[in-house]
């Protein structure tokens, strides 16, 4: 069983850099030192004696956009720039390559504009000279460099070497193996009908959306809704499902004579005032006998004697689509009940235990039940003794005063 942990998808977040492996490239015109004031287009050197075009701009006035674009796809990485940009720096297409010179650029025309494009798959990342994969707790970083070959003329080089670094950042997807699979708790059975096997499943869900099934024995408070789903999981669209009987017991055995029993659905109809059938969606009805999925709810209860936890059981009947009327319950129509075919094949599903969340009750202790009451009696007796003593002493004093 595998669990995948995914961070927010930011596969298009990227970092790229453009620089020259030569002395600082001087520019003329409006982007000279005297006019290098627009940091979005040109950058002044630290010594403030020269300036160069900011990333993404070129030409003597740093007024042309190179139209850089880095694309980080699910299984590929790519970078492209305008052909004019490379022509300006006299860098021909055939001289551009990744660290592995066998991975070269291609020309691509988009909306009548020509671009030089590098595109590699993740499988070829290392083969084309990708840097060692960087990884932290949340992201993976793929970094590559596009560069031009040395434009040597004899023993000297006059033109700069062009190099572009780009990085694609992907969310780190971790695969964790658990020692046991996490599955929703369910009851499942296979019925054999007309030479065909049908798998039927019963599950309990946490709320009315029926999106989160319980994966452990549910604990539900009294009067809270219990949401039940019974469905034909295979084949889905061949049979119509009907619940004939549903009942709760104190015993895991559905027909046990020990313990108490409470009926929820009888003869296809609600037998408990809180039972309600629920539509699956706008297209599919969840009413009994009209779909391959039935959803119903009831208010949680407990038996008057222990054990308070309960087990849910349902008998089911399958009907083929052309014989769908045999599954219709018709709870308010006697004629429709008579349409149910005699001795239909039935299956039994059981689910549980369903536990009851009991309200906390203060536990009596020896201190509160024995010690405190006895101490109170002794304290009261001691107090009365003192009062009697004080009263007698006062009477004697009054008598002596009268004698004098």
C-alpha positions in Angstrom: 0.0 0.0 0.0 1.4 3.4 -1.0 0.6 6.8 0.2 1.7 9.8 -1.9 2.5 13.1 -0.2 2.1 16.1 -2.6 3.0 19.7 -2.1 1.4 22.6 -4.0 2.1 22.1 -7.7 4.6 24.8 -8.8 6.2 23.1 -11.7 6.3 26.4 -13.6 8.3 28.2 -11.0 11.8 28.7 -12.4 15.0 30.5 -12.1 17.4 31.4 -15.0 20.5 33.5 -15.4 22.3 34.9 -18.4 25.9 36.1 -18.3 29.1 36.2 -20.3 32.4 34.5 -19.7 34.5 37.4 -20.8 35.2 40.9 -19.5 32.1 43.0 -18.9 30.3 43.7 -22.1 30.1 47.4 -22.7 27.0 48.9 -24.3 26.6 52.2 -26.1 23.7 54.6 -26.7 21.1 55.4 -24.0 22.4 52.5 -21.9 25.8 54.0 -21.4 27.1 54.8 -17.9 25.6 58.3 -18.0 22.1 56.9 -18.7 22.1 53.6 -16.9 19.2 54.5 -14.6 16.5 51.9 -15.6 17.4 48.8 -13.6 14.7 46.9 -15.4 16.8 47.2 -18.7 20.4 47.8 -17.7 22.6 47.2 -14.7 25.5 49.4 -13.6 28.7 47.6 -12.6 30.0 47.7 -9.1 32.8 50.1 -10.0 30.2 52.2 -11.9 32.5 52.4 -14.9 30.3 50.3 -17.2 26.9 48.8 -17.5 25.4 45.7 -19.1 21.9 44.7 -20.2 19.6 43.2 -17.6 18.5 39.6 -18.0 16.1 39.3 -20.9 17.2 42.5 -22.7 19.9 43.1 -25.4 21.1 45.5 -28.1 23.2 48.6 -27.7 20.4 50.4 -25.9 19.1 47.4 -24.0 15.7 48.0 -25.5 15.1 44.6 -27.2 13.5 41.8 -25.3 15.0 38.4 -25.9 11.7 36.6 -25.2 13.1 34.1 -22.9 10.8 31.3 -21.8 11.5 28.4 -19.6 8.9 25.5 -19.6 8.8 22.9 -16.8 6.5 20.2 -18.0 5.5 17.1 -16.1 8.1 15.0 -17.8 10.3 17.5 -19.7 12.2 20.8 -19.4 12.7 23.4 -22.1 14.1 26.9 -22.7 13.8 29.1 -25.7 14.8 32.5 -26.8 14.4 34.8 -29.9 16.7 34.0 -32.9 17.5 37.8 -33.1 19.0 37.7 -29.6 21.5 35.0 -30.7 22.2 36.8 -34.0 23.0 40.0 -32.2 25.7 38.2 -30.3 26.8 36.4 -33.4 26.0 33.0 -31.9 24.9 30.5 -34.6 22.4 27.7 -33.9 25.0 25.0 -34.5 27.2 26.3 -31.8 24.6 26.1 -29.0 24.5 23.0 -26.8 24.0 21.7 -23.3 26.9 20.5 -21.2 26.8 17.3 -23.3 27.5 18.7 -26.8 25.4 16.0 -28.4 22.3 17.7 -26.9 21.8 20.7 -29.2 19.2 23.4 -29.9 16.5 23.3 -32.6 14.9 26.1 -34.5 11.2 26.6 -34.0 8.8 29.1 -35.6 5.9 30.4 -33.5 3.5 33.0 -34.9 6.0 34.0 -37.7 8.7 34.5 -35.1 11.8 32.3 -35.0 13.2 30.9 -31.7 16.0 28.6 -30.7 14.7 25.8 -28.5 16.2 23.3 -26.1 13.8 20.5 -24.9 14.9 17.4 -23.0 13.0 14.7 -21.1 13.6 14.0 -17.5 15.1 10.7 -18.5 17.8 12.4 -20.5 18.5 15.1 -17.9 21.7 13.5 -16.6 22.8 12.3 -20.0 22.7 15.8 -21.3 24.8 17.1 -18.5 22.3 18.1 -15.9 23.6 19.1 -12.5 23.2 16.6 -9.6 19.6 16.6 -8.5 19.0 18.9 -5.6 16.4 17.9 -3.1 15.0 19.2 0.1 11.9 18.2 2.2 9.5 19.9 -0.2 11.0 20.3 -3.7 13.2 18.9 -6.4 15.5 21.1 -8.5 16.7 20.3 -12.0 19.4 22.7 -13.3 20.9 22.9 -16.8 23.2 25.2 -18.7 23.0 26.3 -22.3 26.2 27.6 -23.7 27.9 28.4 -27.0 31.2 27.0 -28.2 34.3 29.1 -28.1 34.3 31.4 -31.2 38.0 31.2 -31.7 39.7 33.0 -34.6 43.2 31.6 -34.8 44.7 32.1 -31.3 42.3 34.8 -30.1 38.6 35.2 -29.1 36.8 38.5 -29.7 33.1 37.6 -29.1 31.7 36.6 -25.7 30.8 33.1 -24.8 27.0 32.9 -24.2 25.8 30.9 -21.2 22.3 30.5 -19.8 21.5 28.7 -16.6 17.9 27.6 -16.0 16.2 25.6 -13.2 13.0 23.8 -13.0 11.5 23.4 -9.5 9.1 20.5 -8.9 7.1 19.5 -5.8 8.8 16.6 -4.0 6.4 13.6 -4.2 7.3 11.1 -1.5 6.2 7.5 -1.7 5.8 5.9 1.7 5.2 2.2 2.2 3.0 1.2 5.1 3.2 -2.2 6.8 -0.5 -2.6 6.3 -3.0 -1.3 3.7 -5.5 1.5 4.6 -8.9 0.4 3.3 -12.3 1.6 4.2 -14.2 -0.9 6.4 -16.8 -2.7 4.3 -18.9 -5.8 4.0 -18.6 -7.5 0.6 -20.3 -10.5 -1.0 -20.6 -12.2 -4.4 -24.0 -13.2 -5.7 -24.5 -15.6 -8.7 -27.4 -14.5 -10.8 -28.2 -16.0 -14.2 -24.7 -17.3 -14.9 -23.1 -14.1 -13.8 -21.3 -13.1 -10.6 -22.1 -9.7 -9.0 -20.1 -8.1 -6.2 -22.1 -6.2 -3.7 -20.6 -3.9 -1.0 -21.9 -2.1 2.1 -20.0 0.8 3.6 -20.6 3.6 6.2 -19.7 7.2 5.6 -18.9 10.1 7.9 -21.4 12.6 6.4 -24.1 13.2 3.7 -21.6 13.8 0.9 -20.6 10.1 0.9 -17.0 11.0 0.1 -15.1 9.7 3.2 -15.8 6.1 4.3 -14.9 4.9 7.8 -11.5 3.1 7.9 -12.0 1.9 11.5 -15.0 0.9 13.5 -17.0 4.1 13.7 -18.0 5.7 17.0 -21.1 7.7 16.6 -23.1 9.8 19.1 -26.7 9.2 19.9 -29.1 10.9 17.4 -26.4 11.6 14.9 -27.0 10.5 11.3 -25.6 7.2 10.2 -25.0 7.2 6.4 -25.1 3.8 4.7 -24.3 2.9 1.1 -25.0 -0.5 -0.5 -23.9 -0.8 -4.1 -23.1 -3.3 -6.9 -19.5 -2.6 -7.6 -19.1 -5.2 -10.4 -20.6 -5.1 -12.9 -22.0 -1.6 -12.2 -24.6 -1.1 -14.9 -26.1 -4.5 -15.3 -28.2 -5.0 -12.2 -30.7 -3.0 -10.1 -30.3 -3.4 -6.4 -33.0 -3.7 -3.7 -32.7 -3.8 0.0 -35.3 -6.3 1.4 -34.5 -6.2 5.1 -32.1 -4.2 7.3 -31.8 -4.7 11.0 -29.4 -4.1 13.9 -28.4 -6.6 16.5 -26.2 -6.8 19.6 -24.5 -9.9 18.2 -22.3 -10.1 15.1 -24.4 -13.0 14.0 -27.4 -11.7 12.0 -29.8 -14.5 13.0 -28.6 -14.9 16.6 -31.4 -15.5 19.1 -29.3 -13.9 21.9 -29.5 -10.2 22.5 -31.9 -7.5 21.2 -32.9 -6.7 17.6 -34.1 -3.5 16.0 -35.6 -3.4 12.5 -34.7 -0.5 10.1 -36.0 -1.7 6.7 -38.7 -4.3 6.3 -40.0 -5.7 3.0 -38.1 -3.0 1.1 -39.7 -0.1 3.1 -38.5 2.0 6.0 -39.4 0.3 9.4 -37.8 3.0 11.5 -39.2 6.6 11.6 -35.7 8.1 11.1 -34.8 6.0 8.0 -34.5 8.1 4.8 -33.4 7.0 1.3 -31.0 9.4 -0.4 -30.5 10.1 -4.1 -27.0 9.3 -5.4 -26.9 12.3 -7.7 -29.0 14.3 -10.1 -29.0 11.4 -12.6 -29.2 8.4 -10.4 -31.9 7.8 -7.8 -30.8 6.3 -4.5 -34.3 5.1 -3.7 -34.7 1.4 -3.0 -34.9 -0.7 -6.1 -34.2 2.0 -8.7 -30.4 1.9 -9.1 -27.3 -0.2 -8.6 -26.5 2.0 -5.6 -28.7 2.6 -2.6 -28.0 5.2 0.1 -30.0 5.6 3.3 -29.5 7.2 6.7 -31.0 6.7 10.2 -30.5 8.3 13.6 -28.0 6.6 15.8 -29.5 4.7 18.8 -28.4 2.2 21.4 -30.1 -0.8 23.0 -31.5 -0.5 26.5 -29.1 -3.2 27.8 -25.4 -3.9 27.3 -23.6 -4.4 25.0 -24.5 -1.0 23.6 -22.6 -1.4 20.3 -24.5 -2.7 17.4 -24.1 -4.7 14.2 -25.9 -3.8 10.9 -27.3 -6.5 8.6 -29.0 -6.2 5.2 -30.5 -8.7 2.8 -30.3 -7.7 -0.8 -31.9 -8.7 -4.1 -30.7 -8.1 -7.6 -32.8 -7.6 -10.7 -31.7 -7.3 -14.3 -32.5 -4.0 -16.1 -35.2 -5.5 -18.2 -36.8 -6.9 -15.1 -36.4 -3.7 -13.0 -40.0 -3.7 -11.9 -39.3 -6.8 -9.8 -37.1 -4.7 -7.5 -39.4 -1.7 -7.0 -40.6 -1.6 -3.4 -43.8 0.4 -3.9 -44.1 0.9 -0.2 -47.4 2.8 -0.6 -48.9 0.5 -3.3 -50.1 -3.0 -2.7 -50.2 -3.8 -6.4 -46.5 -3.0 -6.8 -45.6 -5.2 -3.9 -47.4 -8.1 -5.6 -45.1 -7.6 -8.7 -42.1 -8.8 -6.7 -41.2 -12.2 -8.1 -41.5 -15.2 -5.8 -38.5 -16.6 -4.0 -35.9 -14.1 -5.4 -32.2 -14.9 -4.9 -31.0 -13.0 -1.8 -27.6 -12.1 -0.4 -26.7 -11.0 3.2 -24.3 -8.3 4.2 -23.2 -7.5 7.8 -21.2 -4.5 9.1 -19.9 -3.7 12.5 -19.4 -3.1 15.3 -20.8 0.4 15.3 -19.9 1.9 18.6 -21.8 4.5 20.6 -20.1 7.6 22.0 -21.5 7.8 25.5 -21.4 11.1 27.4 -18.8 11.4 30.1 -20.1 10.7 33.5 -18.3 11.7 36.7 -17.0 8.6 38.4 -17.9 8.2 42.1 -15.0 7.5 44.4 -14.4 6.4 47.9 -13.7 9.9 48.9 -17.0 11.3 47.6 -19.2 8.4 48.4 -18.0 7.4 51.9 -15.3 9.6 53.4 -16.9 13.0 52.7 -20.4 12.1 54.1 -18.9 10.6 57.2 -16.6 13.6 57.8 -19.6 15.9 57.4 -21.6 14.0 60.0 -18.6 14.2 62.4 -18.1 17.9 61.8 -21.8 18.6 62.3 -21.8 16.7 65.6 -18.6 18.4 66.8 -20.2 21.8 66.0 -23.4 21.0 67.9 -21.4 19.8 70.9 -19.5 23.1 71.0 -22.8 25.0 70.8 -24.3 23.0 73.7 -21.2 23.5 75.8 -21.2 27.3 75.1 -24.9 27.5 76.0 -24.4 25.6 79.3 -21.5 27.8 80.2 -23.6 30.9 79.5 -26.4 29.6 81.7 -24.1 29.1 84.6 -22.7 32.6 84.3 -26.2 34.1 84.4 -27.1 32.0 87.4 -24.0 33.2 89.4 -24.7 36.8 88.5 -28.3 36.5 89.8 -27.0 35.0 93.1 -24.7 37.9 93.6 
